[in-house]
Amino acid sequence: MNYAIIMFIIGCVIRVEALFMLLPGLVGLIYHEKSGLLFFPLAALFYSIGYLMSRSKPQNTRFYARDGYVVVALSWVVMSAIGAVPFVLSRTIPSPVDAMFEIVSGFTTTGASILKDVEAMPRAFLFWRSFSHWLGGMGILVFVLVILPIAGGHSIHLIRAESTGPQVGKLVPRMQRTAKYLYTMYFVLSVVQFILLLIFKMPVFDALCDVFGTAGTGGFGIRGDSMAGYSPAIQNITTIFMLVFGINFNFFFYLSTFRLRDAFGIEEVRWYFIIYLLACTAIFLNLKLVGGEQSPSLRHITFQVSSIMTSTGYSTVDFDKWPELAKNIMVAVMFTGACAGSTGGGIKVARFVLYFKQAGVKMLSLLHPRSVKVVKMDGQRVDDEVLSTLNNFLFIYCTIFAVSMLILAWDNMDFTTNFTAVAATLNNIGPGLAEVGPAKNFSQYSDISKIVMIFDMLAGRLEIFPMLVLITPTTWRRNG
């Protein structure tokens, strides 16, 4: 393992994060919040640490997939630990575990919170927790690759380890150019949403935080009622952009290069919208036929399904009060998630499509043993290695889910609460049901359970394998 390049890359990440800490410091200046000024000395301190770690680039920049997994997982852990420091030192979140939970929830774009009164937090810190969504949405290492050619031709290992979905390739020949394309599209879409929100009279600070949460599909609200207090027009804009940021970014790349056939030929994107429309229709019919404590309009239904399916987690109504079928559909789309290669969470639509196709091919082979059938996606044969990785992912995912459930059970919460708490954190969703529903929070859990959910959030955002590689003892053997 190339320890020198790992330290160098983590140093670069720390320096970039330190520079971004200046932004909430400026917010503190604008709103005359003394506590917000804490970000300035912390930014200087962490930049100095990062500079010492990365002041000279190692001569050997060669590293492989294992090194990529390690550096990505370590970067996210270090980045989260640093991001939690301002909350602890300012006493806005005194508990280190709670502060770590909150900022990991931010960077992983989960949106689960331990805050009981979010509106009591100073704006500088509200900005920092929301901005963490925007940074974590596309990936901090992807951003670092945009500004620094830190790993030469081996950068593909970093992007593959940090990106969401079954597989990641190059959109253009050079990996740094691919990273620039991704962040350019990400930034442009964010700016378009911000302008639209301002046109419909959303306050500037609120619009910024809304964009950060929508683009990163994170969903930290800055009001106690999340998005319920805003106008229908603002809610509709947010609905649309939550869906947009849940789409595979290859789609936008193909559109921007006028490769329309390639864009609309992405099978996963088609299924993404089919699942979304089916979920909205089923919930709408259920609410109309069965009713409940509240019968929200189609606007609220489309908003909530968009929010949960893309793992954003904003809310305009308390869907925990919906009829059982509607709630079960919401839990189902928690697992389905958004597209691979998007900022959304969940298992990903691409994986479910491949699981169903794989099952279909197996059934055909049982009925017609002599026939030769292969799994195809977008007209291309899916390699057996990819299918094997998918199956391994599902097994490990279910194992982590079950173990997390058992540990959370020690807090003596009900099954629905524990099940949806794990689903919400491992899938990077945010709200669950019952005691962790849209109108509640995660503060009632013990520190041990919160640490488990911190791991789940990181594992969910990094597609499990980087976190497992990080904690595997053989990873750190020099000849392992």
C-alpha positions as CSV (number, residue, x, y, z in Angstrom):
1,M,0.0,0.0,0.0
2,N,1.3,3.5,-0.9
3,Y,1.0,5.2,2.5
4,A,2.7,8.4,1.2
5,I,0.1,9.1,-1.5
6,I,-2.7,8.3,0.9
7,M,-1.4,10.9,3.4
8,F,-0.9,13.4,0.6
9,I,-4.5,13.0,-0.7
10,I,-6.0,13.2,2.8
11,G,-3.9,16.3,3.3
12,C,-5.4,17.8,0.1
13,V,-8.9,17.0,1.3
14,I,-8.3,18.7,4.7
15,R,-7.0,21.8,3.0
16,V,-10.0,22.0,0.7
17,E,-12.4,21.5,3.6
18,A,-10.6,24.2,5.6
19,L,-11.0,26.7,2.8
20,F,-14.8,25.9,2.6
21,M,-15.0,26.6,6.4
22,L,-14.4,30.2,5.6
23,L,-17.9,30.4,4.0
24,P,-19.9,29.8,7.3
25,G,-17.5,32.2,8.9
26,L,-18.6,34.9,6.4
27,V,-22.2,34.0,7.1
28,G,-21.4,34.6,10.8
29,L,-20.0,38.0,9.9
30,I,-23.0,38.9,7.7
31,Y,-25.5,38.0,10.5
32,H,-23.3,39.4,13.3
33,E,-23.0,36.0,15.0
34,K,-20.0,35.8,17.3
35,S,-20.1,32.0,17.4
36,G,-19.8,31.9,13.6
37,L,-16.4,33.6,13.8
38,L,-15.0,30.3,15.3
39,F,-14.8,29.0,11.7
40,F,-12.0,31.4,10.8
41,P,-9.3,30.1,13.3
42,L,-10.4,26.6,12.8
43,A,-10.0,27.0,9.0
44,A,-6.5,28.3,9.6
45,L,-5.6,25.5,11.9
46,F,-6.9,22.7,9.7
47,Y,-5.4,24.3,6.5
48,S,-2.0,24.3,8.2
49,I,-2.4,20.6,9.2
50,G,-3.4,19.7,5.6
51,Y,-0.5,21.7,4.2
52,L,2.0,19.9,6.3
53,M,0.5,16.6,5.1
54,S,0.5,17.5,1.5
55,R,3.3,20.1,1.0
56,S,5.3,17.8,-1.2
57,K,3.8,15.3,-3.6
58,P,5.3,11.8,-3.3
59,Q,7.4,10.6,-6.3
60,N,5.5,7.4,-6.4
61,T,1.8,8.3,-7.2
62,R,0.9,4.7,-8.2
63,F,-1.8,3.0,-6.3
64,Y,-4.5,0.4,-6.9
65,A,-8.1,-0.3,-6.1
66,R,-7.3,-1.2,-2.4
67,D,-5.5,2.0,-1.9
68,G,-8.4,3.9,-3.5
69,Y,-10.9,2.3,-1.1
70,V,-8.7,3.1,1.9
71,V,-8.1,6.7,0.9
72,V,-11.7,7.4,0.1
73,A,-13.0,5.8,3.4
74,L,-10.3,7.5,5.5
75,S,-10.9,10.9,3.8
76,W,-14.6,10.7,4.6
77,V,-14.0,9.8,8.3
78,V,-11.4,12.5,8.7
79,M,-13.5,15.1,6.8
80,S,-16.5,14.3,9.1
81,A,-14.4,14.5,12.3
82,I,-13.1,17.9,11.3
83,G,-16.5,19.1,10.3
84,A,-17.9,18.2,13.7
85,V,-15.3,20.3,15.6
86,P,-17.1,23.6,15.2
87,F,-20.3,22.2,16.6
88,V,-18.6,20.9,19.7
89,L,-16.4,23.9,20.4
90,S,-19.3,26.4,20.0
91,R,-21.5,24.2,22.2
92,T,-24.2,24.3,19.5
93,I,-24.0,20.5,19.7
94,P,-22.0,19.8,22.9
95,S,-21.8,16.0,22.6
96,P,-19.0,14.8,20.3
97,V,-21.1,11.8,19.2
98,D,-24.1,13.9,18.4
99,A,-22.0,16.4,16.5
100,M,-20.4,13.5,14.6
101,F,-23.8,12.1,13.8
102,E,-25.1,15.4,12.6
103,I,-22.1,16.2,10.3
104,V,-21.8,12.6,8.9
105,S,-25.5,12.9,8.2
106,G,-24.7,16.1,6.3
107,F,-21.7,14.9,4.3
108,T,-23.3,11.6,3.4
109,T,-26.5,13.5,2.4
110,T,-28.6,11.5,4.8
111,G,-30.4,14.3,6.5
112,A,-31.2,12.5,9.7
113,S,-30.8,14.8,12.7
114,I,-30.5,14.8,16.4
115,L,-31.6,18.4,16.8
116,K,-34.8,19.0,18.6
117,D,-35.0,22.7,17.8
118,V,-33.2,23.4,14.5
119,E,-34.4,27.0,14.4
120,A,-32.4,27.8,17.6
121,M,-29.1,27.1,15.8
122,P,-27.1,30.2,14.6
123,R,-27.2,30.7,10.8
124,A,-23.5,30.1,10.4
125,F,-23.9,26.6,11.7
126,L,-27.2,26.0,9.7
127,F,-25.2,27.0,6.6
128,W,-22.3,24.6,7.5
129,R,-24.6,21.6,8.0
130,S,-26.6,22.3,4.8
131,F,-23.4,23.1,2.8
132,S,-22.0,19.7,3.9
133,H,-24.8,18.2,1.7
134,W,-23.6,20.0,-1.4
135,L,-20.0,19.0,-0.8
136,G,-20.9,15.3,0.0
137,G,-23.4,15.0,-2.9
138,M,-21.0,14.8,-5.7
139,G,-18.1,13.8,-3.5
140,I,-15.3,15.8,-1.9
141,L,-12.6,13.7,-3.7
142,V,-14.2,14.3,-7.0
143,F,-14.0,18.1,-6.3
144,V,-10.3,17.7,-5.2
145,L,-9.6,15.9,-8.5
146,V,-11.1,18.9,-10.4
147,I,-8.5,21.3,-8.9
148,L,-5.6,19.0,-8.4
149,P,-4.2,16.2,-10.5
150,I,-3.3,14.3,-7.4
151,A,-3.1,10.7,-8.6
152,G,-2.2,10.8,-12.3
153,G,-3.8,8.1,-14.3
154,H,-4.9,6.2,-11.2
155,S,-7.7,8.7,-10.2
156,I,-10.2,6.2,-11.6
157,H,-9.8,4.2,-8.4
158,L,-10.8,7.2,-6.3
159,I,-13.9,8.1,-8.3
160,R,-15.0,4.5,-8.5
161,A,-14.7,4.1,-4.7
162,E,-16.6,7.4,-4.0
163,S,-19.3,7.2,-6.7
164,T,-22.7,5.6,-6.2
165,G,-23.9,2.7,-8.2
166,P,-22.6,-0.6,-9.6
167,Q,-19.9,0.7,-11.9
168,V,-18.2,3.9,-12.9
169,G,-16.3,4.6,-16.1
170,K,-14.8,7.6,-17.8
171,L,-17.1,10.0,-19.7
172,V,-14.0,11.5,-21.4
173,P,-10.5,10.1,-21.9
174,R,-8.9,11.9,-18.9
175,M,-10.3,11.3,-15.4
176,Q,-9.7,14.9,-14.3
177,R,-11.8,16.1,-17.3
178,T,-14.5,13.7,-16.2
179,A,-14.5,15.2,-12.7
180,K,-14.7,18.7,-14.2
181,Y,-17.7,17.7,-16.4
182,L,-19.5,16.2,-13.4
183,Y,-18.9,19.2,-11.1
184,T,-19.8,21.7,-13.9
185,M,-23.1,20.0,-14.4
186,Y,-23.7,19.9,-10.7
187,F,-22.9,23.6,-10.3
188,V,-25.0,24.7,-13.2
189,L,-28.0,22.8,-12.1
190,S,-27.6,24.2,-8.6
191,V,-27.4,27.8,-9.9
192,V,-30.5,27.3,-12.1
193,Q,-32.5,26.1,-9.1
194,F,-31.2,28.9,-6.9
195,I,-32.3,31.5,-9.5
196,L,-35.8,29.9,-9.8
197,L,-36.2,29.9,-6.0
198,L,-35.3,33.6,-5.9
199,I,-37.7,34.4,-8.7
200,F,-40.5,32.9,-6.5
201,K,-39.5,35.1,-3.6
202,M,-37.7,32.6,-1.4
203,P,-35.2,34.4,1.0
204,V,-31.6,34.2,-0.2
205,F,-30.3,32.3,2.9
206,D,-33.2,29.8,2.7
207,A,-32.7,29.4,-1.1
208,L,-29.1,28.6,-0.6
209,C,-29.8,26.0,2.0
210,D,-32.6,24.5,0.0
211,V,-30.3,24.2,-3.1
212,F,-27.6,22.6,-1.0
213,G,-30.0,20.0,0.4
214,T,-31.7,19.4,-3.0
215,A,-28.6,19.1,-5.1
216,G,-26.9,16.8,-2.6
217,T,-30.2,15.0,-2.0
218,G,-29.6,15.6,1.7
219,G,-32.6,17.4,3.1
220,F,-31.5,19.2,6.2
221,G,-34.3,21.7,6.9
222,I,-33.6,25.1,8.5
223,R,-37.2,25.3,9.7
224,G,-38.9,23.1,12.2
225,D,-41.5,22.2,9.6
226,S,-38.9,21.5,6.9
227,M,-40.5,22.7,3.6
228,A,-44.1,22.8,4.7
229,G,-44.1,26.6,5.3
230,Y,-43.0,27.6,1.8
231,S,-45.2,28.4,-1.1
232,P,-46.6,25.7,-3.5
233,A,-44.4,27.1,-6.3
234,I,-41.2,26.7,-4.2
235,Q,-42.3,23.2,-3.2
236,N,-42.9,22.3,-6.8
237,I,-39.5,23.6,-7.9
238,T,-37.9,21.6,-5.2
239,T,-39.8,18.5,-6.2
240,I,-38.6,18.8,-9.8
241,F,-34.9,19.4,-8.8
242,M,-34.9,16.5,-6.3
243,L,-36.0,14.3,-9.2
244,V,-33.4,15.9,-11.5
245,F,-30.5,15.3,-9.1
246,G,-31.6,11.7,-8.7
247,I,-30.9,11.0,-12.4
248,N,-27.7,9.3,-13.5
249,F,-25.4,12.2,-14.4
250,N,-24.4,10.4,-17.6
251,F,-27.8,11.5,-18.9
252,F,-26.9,15.1,-18.5
253,F,-23.5,14.6,-20.1
254,Y,-25.1,13.0,-23.1
255,L,-27.6,15.8,-23.4
256,S,-24.9,18.5,-23.1
257,T,-23.0,16.8,-26.0
258,F,-26.2,16.3,-28.1
259,R,-26.1,12.6,-27.9
260,L,-29.8,12.3,-27.4
261,R,-30.1,8.6,-28.4
262,D,-27.5,7.7,-25.7
263,A,-29.2,9.9,-23.1
264,F,-32.7,8.5,-23.6
265,G,-31.3,5.0,-24.1
266,I,-30.3,4.7,-20.5
267,E,-32.5,1.9,-19.2
268,E,-32.1,2.8,-15.6
269,V,-33.4,6.4,-16.1
270,R,-36.6,5.0,-17.8
271,W,-37.2,2.6,-14.8
272,Y,-36.5,5.4,-12.4
273,F,-39.4,7.5,-13.7
274,I,-41.7,4.4,-14.1
275,I,-41.1,3.5,-10.4
276,Y,-41.7,7.1,-9.3
277,L,-44.9,7.5,-11.3
278,L,-46.2,4.1,-10.0
279,A,-45.5,5.0,-6.4
280,C,-47.2,8.4,-6.7
281,T,-50.2,6.9,-8.4
282,A,-50.6,4.1,-5.8
283,I,-50.3,6.4,-2.9
284,F,-52.7,8.9,-4.4
285,L,-55.3,6.1,-4.9
286,N,-54.7,4.7,-1.4
287,L,-55.2,8.1,0.2
288,K,-58.3,8.8,-1.8
289,L,-59.9,5.5,-1.3
290,V,-58.9,4.7,2.3
291,G,-58.2,8.2,3.6
292,G,-56.4,8.9,6.9
293,E,-55.8,11.5,9.4
294,Q,-54.9,13.8,6.6
295,S,-55.5,13.5,2.9
296,P,-52.8,15.6,1.2
297,S,-52.9,17.0,-2.3
298,L,-51.1,15.4,-5.3
299,R,-48.5,18.2,-4.9
300,H,-47.6,16.8,-1.4
301,I,-47.6,13.2,-2.6
302,T,-45.3,13.9,-5.6
303,F,-43.0,16.0,-3.3
304,Q,-42.8,13.3,-0.6
305,V,-42.2,10.4,-3.1
306,S,-39.5,12.5,-4.9
307,S,-37.9,13.3,-1.5
308,I,-37.8,9.8,-0.2
309,M,-36.9,8.0,-3.4
310,T,-34.0,10.3,-4.1
311,S,-33.0,10.1,-0.4
312,T,-33.4,13.9,0.1
313,G,-35.6,13.7,3.1
314,Y,-37.4,17.1,3.0
315,S,-41.0,17.0,4.0
316,T,-44.2,19.0,3.5
317,V,-46.5,16.6,5.4
318,D,-46.0,14.0,8.1
319,F,-46.3,10.8,5.9
320,D,-46.1,8.7,9.1
321,K,-49.8,9.6,9.4
322,W,-50.7,8.1,6.0
323,P,-52.5,4.8,5.7
324,E,-50.4,1.6,6.0
325,L,-50.2,0.9,2.2
326,A,-48.9,4.4,1.5
327,K,-46.4,4.1,4.3
328,N,-45.2,0.7,3.0
329,I,-44.7,2.1,-0.4
330,M,-42.6,5.0,1.0
331,V,-40.5,2.4,2.8
332,A,-40.1,0.4,-0.4
333,V,-38.8,3.4,-2.4
334,M,-36.4,4.1,0.5
335,F,-34.7,0.8,-0.6
336,T,-35.1,1.4,-4.3
337,G,-33.4,4.8,-4.2
338,A,-32.3,6.9,-7.1
339,C,-30.1,6.2,-10.1
340,A,-26.5,5.1,-10.0
341,G,-24.1,7.9,-10.7
342,S,-26.4,10.5,-9.1
343,T,-26.3,12.2,-5.8
344,G,-29.1,10.0,-4.5
345,G,-29.0,7.2,-2.0
346,G,-30.6,3.8,-1.6
347,I,-29.7,0.5,-3.2
348,K,-30.1,2.2,-6.7
349,V,-32.5,1.5,-9.5
350,A,-29.8,0.0,-11.7
351,R,-29.1,-2.8,-9.1
352,F,-32.8,-3.7,-8.8
353,V,-33.1,-3.8,-12.6
354,L,-30.1,-6.1,-12.8
355,Y,-31.4,-8.3,-9.9
356,F,-34.7,-8.8,-11.7
357,K,-33.0,-9.5,-15.0
358,Q,-30.6,-12.0,-13.4
359,A,-33.6,-13.8,-11.8
360,G,-35.4,-13.9,-15.1
361,V,-32.4,-15.4,-16.9
362,K,-32.1,-18.0,-14.1
363,M,-35.7,-19.0,-14.4
364,L,-35.3,-19.4,-18.2
365,S,-32.2,-21.5,-17.8
366,L,-34.2,-23.8,-15.4
367,L,-37.1,-24.1,-17.9
368,H,-34.7,-24.4,-21.0
369,P,-31.4,-25.9,-19.7
370,R,-29.8,-25.9,-23.2
371,S,-30.6,-22.3,-24.0
372,V,-27.9,-19.7,-23.5
373,K,-29.2,-16.5,-22.0
374,V,-27.2,-13.5,-20.8
375,V,-28.1,-10.4,-18.7
376,K,-28.0,-7.2,-20.7
377,M,-28.3,-3.6,-19.6
378,D,-28.7,-0.8,-22.2
379,G,-28.2,-3.4,-24.9
380,Q,-24.8,-4.4,-23.6
381,R,-23.9,-7.7,-21.9
382,V,-23.3,-7.4,-18.2
383,D,-20.0,-9.1,-17.1
384,D,-20.2,-12.0,-14.7
385,E,-17.8,-10.1,-12.4
386,V,-20.3,-7.2,-12.2
387,L,-23.1,-9.6,-11.3
388,S,-21.0,-11.3,-8.7
389,T,-20.2,-8.0,-7.1
390,L,-23.9,-7.1,-7.1
391,N,-24.8,-10.3,-5.3
392,N,-21.9,-9.8,-2.8
393,F,-23.2,-6.2,-2.2
394,L,-26.7,-7.5,-1.4
395,F,-25.5,-10.1,1.0
396,I,-23.2,-7.7,2.9
397,Y,-26.0,-5.0,2.8
398,C,-28.5,-7.4,4.4
399,T,-25.9,-8.5,7.0
400,I,-25.1,-4.9,8.0
401,F,-28.8,-4.2,8.2
402,A,-29.6,-7.2,10.4
403,V,-26.6,-6.5,12.8
404,S,-27.5,-2.8,13.0
405,M,-31.1,-3.8,13.9
406,L,-29.9,-6.1,16.7
407,I,-27.7,-3.4,18.2
408,L,-30.4,-0.7,18.0
409,A,-32.8,-3.2,19.7
410,W,-30.9,-2.7,23.0
411,D,-32.4,0.8,23.2
412,N,-35.8,-0.9,23.6
413,M,-37.4,1.1,20.8
414,D,-40.3,-0.5,18.8
415,F,-39.6,-2.6,15.6
416,T,-40.9,0.0,13.1
417,T,-38.7,2.7,14.6
418,N,-35.6,0.6,14.6
419,F,-36.2,-0.9,11.1
420,T,-36.8,2.5,9.5
421,A,-34.0,4.1,11.4
422,V,-31.5,1.6,9.9
423,A,-33.2,1.9,6.5
424,A,-33.0,5.7,6.7
425,T,-29.3,5.8,7.6
426,L,-28.0,2.9,5.5
427,N,-29.9,4.2,2.5
428,N,-29.0,7.8,3.3
429,I,-32.7,8.8,3.4
430,G,-33.2,10.9,6.6
431,P,-36.6,10.4,8.1
432,G,-38.1,7.1,8.9
433,L,-41.4,6.2,10.6
434,A,-42.7,6.2,14.2
435,E,-40.2,7.7,16.6
436,V,-37.9,8.7,13.8
437,G,-40.6,10.0,11.5
438,P,-40.6,13.4,9.6
439,A,-41.9,15.3,12.7
440,K,-39.3,13.7,15.0
441,N,-35.6,13.0,15.3
442,F,-32.9,10.6,16.3
443,S,-31.9,12.1,19.6
444,Q,-33.5,9.4,21.7
445,Y,-31.0,6.8,20.7
446,S,-28.0,5.9,22.8
447,D,-24.4,6.9,21.8
448,I,-23.7,3.2,20.9
449,S,-26.7,3.2,18.5
450,K,-25.7,6.5,17.0
451,I,-22.2,5.3,16.4
452,V,-23.7,2.2,14.6
453,M,-25.8,4.6,12.5
454,I,-22.8,6.8,11.8
455,F,-21.1,3.7,10.3
456,D,-24.3,2.9,8.4
457,M,-24.5,6.4,6.9
458,L,-20.8,6.2,5.7
459,A,-21.2,2.7,4.4
460,G,-24.4,3.6,2.6
461,R,-22.8,6.7,1.0
462,L,-19.7,4.9,-0.1
463,E,-21.5,1.7,-1.3
464,I,-20.3,-0.4,1.7
465,F,-17.0,-1.8,0.3
466,P,-14.7,1.1,1.1
467,M,-15.7,1.1,4.8
468,L,-15.3,-2.7,5.0
469,V,-11.9,-2.5,3.4
470,L,-10.9,0.2,5.9
471,I,-11.8,-1.9,9.0
472,T,-10.4,-5.2,7.6
473,P,-7.1,-6.0,9.4
474,T,-5.4,-7.5,6.3
475,T,-5.8,-4.2,4.5
476,W,-3.0,-2.7,6.7
477,R,-0.5,-5.5,6.3
478,R,2.3,-4.2,4.1
479,N,2.3,-7.4,2.1
480,G,-1.4,-8.0,2.4
